[in-house]
Amino acid sequence: MLTNDQLSKWDQDHFFHPSTALGAHSRGEAQGMIIKTAEGCHITDRDGNRMLDAFAGLYCVNIGYGRQEVAEAIAEQARELAYYHSYVGNGTEASITLAKMVAERAPEGLNRVFFGQGGSDANETNIKLVWYYNNILGRPQKKKIISRWRGYHGSGLMSGSLTGLSLFHKKFDLPLDTVRHTTAPYYYQREDASQSEAEFSAQCAADLEALIEKEGADTIAAFIAEPVIGTGGIVPPPEGYWEAIQKVLKKHDILLIADEVITGFGRLGTMFGSPKYDMDPDIITIAKGLTSAYAPLSGSIVHDRVFEVLARGTDENGPLGHGWTYSAHPIGAAAGVANLKLLDSLGLVQNAGEVGPYLTEQMRKAFEGHDHVGDIRGVGMMTALELVSDRDTRAGFDPEKKLVPQIAAAMAKRGVIARAMPQADIVGYSPPLCLTREEADTIVGVSVEAVAEVLG
Ligand code: PLP
């Protein structure tokens, strides 16, 4: 067997990692873990260290690790038919079945699934579909896309532009000039502390409308947003937010793309996030929980009212000039079918709706009155612990101190993985949906110890 030293050397010399400090990594100063096996909510590295993964990889292993049913489905599909493409109307039993299963679970009217590989490419697809749609409707100038500061939609050219976090723009010449960003519904860090949630939501909607009017509604094609902000800090919408936003979008004939890459397939304790907030999206982005990351697969679920226009477009212009070699890859599709069956048979959506709120509640109890815990929020199996240097002003810590990465490291030392969220002092939790109450207690206990170690 290869030694860890050997692997680390190859890793430093040859593996160009995503979202990594390249210089530090190649000098051996910022090594990651080398994971070997995993089961349920736990991963184990090559040295046998077993850790509770309170972030489900990257919020994606919804059914938990090591499910043999999915492994078997993948193996069987690989043996029978590892690949055939889905261009010009081709398919496989797995891809057709999965499209039907997704449509059955999606909100009313969202019946057609275009499959891709990951969340970023699915959002690239969405924007192209929206542009095509407006061209077919004879309004070629209606093309700009509005997203929100702190939204995360991927790291491609368009999807990275839609993302509202500066790290994903800086030095990449992004965002593209067809993208605009509006106010994040980040109630805890509102400027005017006297505002109620409903007042703040009204302000977010007014900010959106002012932006639309400034740009001209006839130039804005779509608004893209996560039902609950994920990477931007795990931020559930404030009261009345989606109602107020959708009123503005409808008034100006602007499509709504709900990016449910994290919230789709159970994370909020509901199959999708959109119905939970009475959202009526035209397109829903899916990935992560679609296969629980057992194989790469994403999708764009398109509403009938959009699909009809696209279909008219191809009647007039020839086949859709958009697709990927790996669209609806049979192995991803087989993983998806087995994954969605397990999500149902194990009652994991319900478990997320019960154990998730338990985790958030226990976290609140454990940190009650803590001088540096400004906010603990959550919905379903997503929880955020926001730290502040001063609870009255809600001011953060000096970013140079890298306080939250230190807390995440102190947790990892104790066998629990949480995520230091970017551009804020937030510890994020988004465990597999099969988390037990005992495992939730462990996460809370370790969080308390790690915060105490770092903040004293
Ligand atoms: N959209 C959302 C809401 C996400 O959270 C992510 C990834 O975290 C993406 C899109 C991008 O997905 P991927 O990393 O698979 O390209």
Residues whose N, C-alpha, C, O or C-beta is under 5 A from the ligand:
A	BS01	PLP	G118 G119 S120 D121 Y152 H153 G154 E226 G230 D259 V261 I262 A287
